[in-house]
């Protein structure tokens, strides 16, 4: 078993007691009460704190006349995700842009961390993609109910033909629930396999051949982050679209 990261040891030394108490409150008993925090959570926390620091940096240096480099980067990301959201979600896409942008940046960064020796990408642990998938599921269903109302939103599951609504409704409900599993497996399986392949080739030939697989890992990381961002846009568009 690999030794935990330094940041994990520090977090466990500082917060093991409160975390154990919190987990017990929800009926979870950690296998090692002295170290309830694992590397996956530690790396996720570093990613979140890093983005908070980055956007504070962007906000502090905003300028119309002489935009700094970090502002250009932030604007590039904003325009790219905004363009995709406008094309897929459509009307009033702006209110969802912050959510899908955060999804994209978080997943992409977590995926790319697998390039650093000794660090497994958090997305290669199934619990992380599942947590993201649950957040997406709650988010788009919440806005579907908010925009359409309960009856109006349920009509989406009944289909356009009333006389087969009894058949389509349960199928659509199951399909809707299955989106969580689909999002989870797609991201987790690809990142787990990519990380494993890279690790194997590094151990066999640590010089030339792994460079190819590192480039492949970057490509897979980008594609999976983009797919995981585009699918919630599609779900949001379907959930909030008004039927005329």
C-alpha positions as CSV (number, residue, x, y, z in Angstrom):
1,X,0.0,0.0,0.0
2,X,1.4,3.4,-1.0
3,X,2.1,6.0,1.7
4,X,-0.4,8.8,1.7
5,X,0.5,12.3,0.4
6,X,1.9,14.8,2.8
7,X,-1.2,17.0,2.5
8,X,-3.3,14.0,3.5
9,X,-1.2,13.3,6.6
10,X,-1.5,17.0,7.5
11,X,-5.3,17.0,7.1
12,X,-5.7,13.8,9.1
13,X,-3.5,15.1,11.9
14,X,-5.5,18.3,12.1
15,X,-9.1,17.3,11.3
16,X,-9.3,13.5,12.0
17,X,-11.5,14.0,15.1
18,X,-14.1,16.4,13.6
19,X,-14.3,14.3,10.4
20,X,-14.8,11.1,12.4
21,X,-17.6,12.8,14.3
22,X,-19.2,14.1,11.2
23,X,-19.1,10.7,9.4
24,X,-20.6,9.0,12.5
25,X,-23.5,11.4,12.5
26,X,-24.4,10.2,9.0
27,X,-23.9,6.5,9.9
28,X,-20.4,6.1,8.3
29,X,-17.7,4.4,10.2
30,X,-14.2,4.9,8.7
31,X,-12.0,1.9,8.4
32,X,-9.1,3.9,10.0
33,X,-10.5,6.5,12.4
34,X,-7.0,8.0,12.8
35,X,-6.9,8.7,9.0
36,X,-10.5,9.2,7.6
37,X,-9.3,11.5,4.9
38,X,-7.7,9.9,1.8
39,X,-5.5,11.2,-1.0
40,X,-8.5,11.6,-3.3
41,X,-10.2,14.1,-1.0
42,X,-6.9,15.9,-0.4
43,X,-6.2,16.4,-4.0
44,X,-9.8,17.6,-4.7
45,X,-9.5,20.1,-1.9
46,X,-6.2,21.4,-3.4
47,X,-7.9,21.8,-6.8
48,X,-10.8,23.7,-5.3
49,X,-8.6,26.0,-3.2
50,X,-6.4,26.6,-6.2
51,X,-9.3,27.7,-8.4
52,X,-10.6,30.0,-5.6
53,X,-7.2,31.6,-5.4
54,X,-7.0,31.9,-9.2
55,X,-10.4,33.7,-9.5
56,X,-9.5,36.0,-6.6
57,X,-6.4,36.8,-8.6
58,X,-8.4,37.4,-11.7
59,X,-10.9,39.6,-9.9
60,X,-8.2,41.7,-8.2
61,X,-6.5,42.4,-11.6
62,X,-9.5,43.1,-13.8
63,X,-8.7,45.9,-16.3
64,X,-10.4,47.2,-19.4
65,X,-7.5,49.1,-20.8
66,X,-4.7,46.6,-20.0
67,X,-6.1,43.1,-19.2
68,X,-3.5,40.9,-17.5
69,X,-2.7,37.4,-18.6
70,X,-5.0,35.8,-16.0
71,X,-7.9,37.8,-17.3
72,X,-7.3,36.7,-20.9
73,X,-7.2,33.1,-19.7
74,X,-10.5,33.5,-17.8
75,X,-12.2,35.3,-20.7
76,X,-11.1,32.6,-23.1
77,X,-12.6,29.9,-20.8
78,X,-15.7,32.0,-20.3
79,X,-16.3,32.5,-24.1
80,X,-15.6,28.9,-24.9
81,X,-18.0,27.4,-22.4
82,X,-20.5,30.2,-23.0
83,X,-20.5,29.5,-26.7
84,X,-21.2,25.8,-26.1
85,X,-23.9,26.6,-23.6
86,X,-25.6,29.1,-25.9
87,X,-25.7,26.6,-28.7
88,X,-27.0,23.7,-26.6
89,X,-29.1,25.2,-23.8
90,X,-30.4,28.2,-25.7
91,X,-32.5,30.8,-24.1
92,X,-31.3,32.1,-20.7
93,X,-28.2,29.9,-20.8
94,X,-26.2,32.5,-18.9
95,X,-27.6,31.4,-15.5
96,X,-26.1,28.0,-16.0
97,X,-22.8,29.0,-17.3
98,X,-21.0,29.3,-13.9
99,X,-22.1,25.8,-13.0
100,X,-21.0,24.1,-16.2
101,X,-17.7,26.1,-16.3
102,X,-16.9,24.9,-12.8
103,X,-17.6,21.3,-13.8
104,X,-15.3,21.6,-16.8
105,X,-12.4,23.2,-15.0
106,X,-12.6,20.9,-12.0
107,X,-12.8,17.7,-14.0
108,X,-10.1,18.7,-16.5
109,X,-7.7,19.7,-13.7
110,X,-8.4,16.5,-11.7
111,X,-7.9,14.4,-14.9
112,X,-4.6,16.1,-15.8
113,X,-3.2,15.6,-12.3
114,X,-2.6,12.0,-13.3
115,X,0.4,13.3,-15.3
116,X,2.2,13.9,-12.1
117,X,4.1,10.8,-10.8
118,X,2.7,9.6,-7.5
119,X,-0.6,11.3,-7.8
120,X,-3.7,9.4,-9.0
121,X,-6.3,11.6,-10.7
122,X,-9.3,12.0,-8.3
123,X,-11.6,11.1,-11.2
124,X,-10.1,7.6,-11.4
125,X,-11.8,7.0,-8.0
126,X,-15.5,6.1,-8.7
127,X,-16.8,8.1,-5.8
128,X,-15.7,11.4,-7.4
129,X,-17.5,11.0,-10.8
130,X,-20.5,9.7,-8.9
131,X,-20.6,12.7,-6.7
132,X,-20.4,15.0,-9.7
133,X,-23.2,13.0,-11.5
134,X,-25.5,13.3,-8.4
135,X,-24.8,17.1,-8.3
136,X,-25.7,17.3,-12.0
137,X,-28.8,15.2,-11.6
138,X,-30.1,17.4,-8.7
139,X,-29.2,20.6,-10.5
140,X,-31.0,20.1,-13.8
141,X,-34.0,18.5,-12.2
142,X,-34.3,21.4,-9.8
143,X,-34.3,23.9,-12.6
144,X,-36.7,21.8,-14.6
145,X,-39.2,21.8,-11.7
146,X,-38.5,25.5,-11.1
147,X,-39.1,26.6,-14.7
148,X,-41.9,24.2,-15.6
149,X,-43.7,23.5,-12.4
150,X,-44.3,20.0,-11.1
151,X,-47.0,19.0,-13.6
152,X,-45.3,20.7,-16.5
153,X,-42.0,19.0,-15.8
154,X,-43.7,15.6,-15.4
155,X,-45.3,16.0,-18.9
156,X,-41.7,15.8,-20.3
157,X,-41.6,12.2,-19.2
158,X,-45.0,11.3,-20.7
159,X,-44.0,12.1,-24.3
160,X,-46.0,13.9,-26.9
161,X,-48.6,11.2,-27.5
162,X,-51.1,10.9,-24.7
163,X,-52.3,7.4,-25.3
164,X,-48.9,5.8,-24.8
165,X,-47.9,8.0,-21.9
166,X,-48.5,5.1,-19.5
167,X,-45.7,3.2,-21.3
168,X,-43.3,6.1,-21.9
169,X,-43.5,7.6,-18.4
170,X,-41.8,4.8,-16.4
171,X,-39.2,4.3,-19.2
172,X,-38.3,8.0,-19.2
173,X,-38.1,8.1,-15.4
174,X,-35.7,5.1,-15.4
175,X,-33.7,6.6,-18.3
176,X,-33.5,9.9,-16.3
177,X,-32.2,8.1,-13.2
178,X,-29.7,6.1,-15.3
179,X,-28.0,9.3,-16.4
180,X,-26.2,9.3,-13.0
181,X,-24.7,5.9,-13.7
182,X,-23.9,6.7,-17.3
183,X,-22.0,9.9,-16.3
184,X,-20.2,8.1,-13.5
185,X,-19.1,5.1,-15.5
186,X,-18.1,7.1,-18.6
187,X,-15.7,9.4,-16.7
188,X,-14.4,6.9,-14.1
189,X,-13.7,4.0,-16.5
190,X,-11.9,6.2,-19.0
191,X,-9.7,7.9,-16.4
192,X,-9.0,4.7,-14.4
193,X,-8.0,2.8,-17.6
194,X,-5.9,5.8,-18.9
195,X,-4.1,6.2,-15.6
196,X,-3.4,2.4,-15.4
197,X,-2.1,2.2,-18.9
198,X,0.2,5.2,-18.4
199,X,1.5,3.7,-15.1
200,X,2.2,0.3,-16.8
201,X,4.2,1.8,-19.7
202,X,6.1,4.0,-17.3
203,X,7.2,0.9,-15.4
204,X,8.2,-1.0,-18.5
205,X,9.9,1.8,-20.5
206,X,10.4,4.9,-18.4
207,X,11.9,7.1,-21.2
208,X,10.5,7.2,-24.8
209,X,7.3,5.2,-25.1
210,X,5.5,6.8,-22.1
211,X,5.6,10.2,-23.8
212,X,3.1,8.9,-26.3
213,X,0.8,7.7,-23.6
214,X,1.2,11.0,-21.7
215,X,0.0,12.8,-24.8
216,X,-2.9,10.4,-25.0
217,X,-3.7,11.0,-21.3
218,X,-3.9,14.7,-22.0
219,X,-6.3,14.1,-24.9
220,X,-8.5,11.7,-23.0
221,X,-8.6,14.1,-20.1
222,X,-9.7,17.0,-22.3
223,X,-12.3,14.9,-24.1
224,X,-13.8,13.4,-21.0
225,X,-14.0,16.8,-19.3
226,X,-15.7,18.2,-22.3
227,X,-18.2,15.3,-22.6
228,X,-19.1,15.5,-18.9
229,X,-19.7,19.3,-19.4
230,X,-21.7,19.0,-22.7
231,X,-24.1,16.3,-21.4
232,X,-25.4,18.4,-18.4
233,X,-25.9,21.2,-20.9
234,X,-28.2,18.9,-23.0
235,X,-30.0,17.8,-19.8
236,X,-30.5,21.4,-18.8
237,X,-31.8,22.3,-22.2
238,X,-34.3,19.5,-22.2
239,X,-35.4,20.2,-18.6
240,X,-36.0,24.0,-19.0
241,X,-37.2,24.2,-22.6
242,X,-40.7,25.4,-22.9
243,X,-43.0,23.4,-25.2
244,X,-45.1,25.5,-27.6
